[in-house]
């Protein structure tokens, strides 16, 4: 009997940073990622960059999806990337979302945070972005 090759499900950490207690959008993303066949880990509220890096390491994730609505994205998102690098984690796709002004997006990209999606982004656009960009990182 021939065996089917099993493909590894994408493991994604959805993380809420800092003092941002608004998690409705993050929870919608968790459900969308799950419905797209991904394995979802949710950090819960008020995570620190170091805690997110630890969860990413412990759970061996492929993607870290950061969500922030309080305006601290230029500070906290790069700190997550730094915390991941300090643990030697360089092969995960780090992406951002929340209320991010267009002028801030190039700085986040330069820091290693991709996507940087805002409110109203179609969920399929985000899942398509993950599939397209994860293969580039995992090469």
SULLINUR-V143700 format. One record per backbone hydrogen bond with DSSP energy under -1.0 kcal/mol. CO is the residue of the C=O (numbers start at 0). NH is the residue of the N-H. If there is no record, write none. Layout:
co = <CO	CO>
nh = <NH	NH>
//
This chain:
co = <9	10	10	11	12	13	14	15	16	22	23	24	25	26	27	28	29	30	31	32	33	38	40	46	47	48	49	50	51	52	53	54	55	61	62	63	64	66	71	72	75	76	77	78	79	80	81	83	84	92	93	94	95	96	97	100	103	104	105	106	107	108	113	113	116	117	121	122	123	124	125	126	127	128	129	132	133>
nh = <38	61	62	40	64	42	66	46	19	26	27	28	29	30	31	32	33	34	35	37	36	11	13	17	51	52	53	54	55	56	57	58	60	92	12	94	14	16	75	76	79	80	81	82	83	84	85	88	87	63	113	65	116	67	99	103	107	108	109	110	112	111	95	115	97	120	125	126	127	128	129	130	131	132	133	136	137>
//
